[in-house]
Amino acid sequence: MGVPLTDKAKQYLEAKGFAHIATINKDGSPQVSPVWIEHDGTRVIVNSEDKRLKVQNLRRNPHVSLSIQNVENPYEYIEIRGKVVEITPEGGFEGIDRLAKKYIGQDKYPWNQPEDVRVQIKIEPTRIVGA
């Protein structure tokens, strides 16, 4: 069962700080990568290309952890543990454009390629630490 996003967690998710998302590889080893993030009020949303390892890992094992630093004080952070409840291409390109505006001030994500399939990864928080 999920837990609600706290006000502090929402502040971190709305700031320009990157999150580091941890997933589990097929062999059981951890995989971590920096990602842009947003939320819809109840779920954390990560946007990625469908071909990325983190997406493959999350389809196989939906358990995930995100670490997000305070952009003004890197000694403060929160961790959001959760479970992926949906991976969908619906809204993928619109989502990456929203994140490009947030993170780099551009209306369109400049690095899309014609063959890209963008997906939105929707994460239901199950535990929030530090918030």
Backbone hydrogen bonds, N-H to C=O, Kabsch-Sander energy under -0.5 kcal/mol:
donor,donor_aa,acceptor,acceptor_aa,energy
3,V,125,P,-2.5
10,K,6,T,-2.4
11,Q,7,D,-2.0
12,Y,8,K,-2.1
13,L,9,A,-2.4
14,E,10,K,-1.9
15,A,11,Q,-1.2
19,A,35,V,-2.6
20,H,67,S,-2.4
21,I,19,A,-0.6
21,I,33,S,-2.8
22,A,65,S,-3.1
23,T,21,I,-0.5
23,T,31,Q,-3.0
25,N,23,T,-0.5
25,N,29,S,-3.2
28,G,25,N,-2.0
31,Q,23,T,-2.4
33,S,21,I,-1.7
35,V,19,A,-2.9
38,E,45,I,-1.7
40,D,43,R,-1.9
44,V,123,I,-2.2
45,I,38,E,-3.4
46,V,121,I,-2.2
47,N,36,W,-0.6
48,S,119,V,-2.2
50,D,117,V,-3.2
52,R,49,E,-1.7
56,Q,52,R,-1.9
57,N,53,L,-3.0
58,L,54,K,-2.3
59,R,55,V,-1.9
60,R,56,Q,-1.5
61,N,57,N,-3.0
64,V,82,G,-2.3
65,S,22,A,-1.4
66,L,80,I,-2.5
67,S,20,H,-2.1
68,I,78,I,-2.7
69,Q,18,F,-0.8
70,N,73,N,-0.6
70,N,76,E,-2.9
76,E,73,N,-2.4
78,I,68,I,-2.2
79,E,129,V,-2.3
80,I,66,L,-2.7
81,R,79,E,-0.5
81,R,127,R,-3.0
82,G,64,V,-2.7
83,K,124,E,-2.0
84,V,62,P,-2.5
85,V,122,K,-2.8
86,E,122,K,-1.2
88,T,120,Q,-2.2
92,G,89,P,-2.4
95,G,91,G,-2.7
96,I,92,G,-2.1
97,D,93,F,-1.7
98,R,94,E,-2.1
99,L,95,G,-2.3
100,A,96,I,-2.1
101,K,97,D,-1.9
102,K,98,R,-2.0
103,Y,99,L,-3.0
104,I,100,A,-2.4
105,G,100,A,-0.7
105,G,101,K,-0.9
106,Q,100,A,-1.4
112,N,109,Y,-0.8
116,D,113,Q,-2.0
118,R,116,D,-0.5
119,V,48,S,-3.1
120,Q,88,T,-3.3
121,I,46,V,-3.6
121,I,119,V,-0.5
122,K,86,E,-3.1
122,K,120,Q,-0.6
123,I,44,V,-3.1
123,I,121,I,-0.6
124,E,83,K,-2.8
124,E,122,K,-0.5
126,T,81,R,-3.3
127,R,81,R,-1.7
129,V,79,E,-2.9
